[in-house]
Amino acid sequence: MAFNYHRELQAWVVPLLLVGFFAYLMSHSFLSVFEVTADAMFLCFAIDMETNDGTAEKPYFVDQELLTFVSQSNKLTEGQNHRSTRPFQDNEDGTELQPMV
């Protein structure tokens, strides 16, 4: 209905919508390939950690940078989990907001 009353909109809206739609399809396709690649890389990492132990007979095949990144992120996650498991105070059930002091 807007195109019937405003003929000047027909000149640029349709190509703009087409370009936006195809840009969305291309970006979605690229990110899907990236996601599958990252998932495959971490699955290979998990299998390498499971089957090898890092000794001379069974060395790790994973890149050292990835190994240090995962070990550092595990240390950070363990530190956050340790801080978040403090016992609840008196009537605190974890759902009520406390006033800032």
C-alpha positions, -999 to 999 in steps of 0.1 A, spaced: 0 0 0 29 24 8 43 17 -27 10 26 -44 9 61 -27 47 68 -28 61 59 -62 95 72 -53 99 44 -27 99 18 -55 132 30 -68 154 20 -39 135 -1 -13 133 -34 -33 170 -35 -42 179 -25 -6 158 -54 8 173 -78 -17 209 -68 -8 200 -70 29 185 -105 25 215 -119 5 239 -103 30 221 -120 58 223 -154 39 260 -150 33 269 -140 68 248 -168 82 265 -193 59 300 -180 69 292 -182 106 278 -217 103 310 -229 87 330 -212 114 309 -228 141 313 -263 126 351 -257 123 354 -246 159 333 -275 171 354 -300 152 386 -285 166 374 -288 202 362 -323 196 396 -333 182 412 -316 213 390 -336 236 398 -369 219 435 -360 220 433 -353 258 414 -385 263 437 -409 244 471 -393 250 487 -384 283 516 -362 272 544 -387 279 571 -396 253 551 -427 243 518 -409 239 525 -372 232 498 -346 228 491 -337 192 473 -305 201 489 -271 195 506 -257 226 488 -224 224 454 -241 224 465 -263 253 477 -233 274 445 -214 265 422 -242 277 442 -248 309 441 -211 317 403 -209 311 398 -240 333 417 -223 361 395 -192 357 364 -213 357 374 -232 388 382 -199 406 347 -186 397 330 -218 408 349 -217 441 338 -181 448 302 -188 439 297 -218 462 298 -198 494 271 -209 519 239 -189 520 234 -166 549 205 -169 574 173 -166 552 191 -159 519 179 -182 492 198 -166 464 168 -150 447 163 -118 466 184 -87 458 204 -73 487 207 -35 492 241 -19 483 259 -6 513 
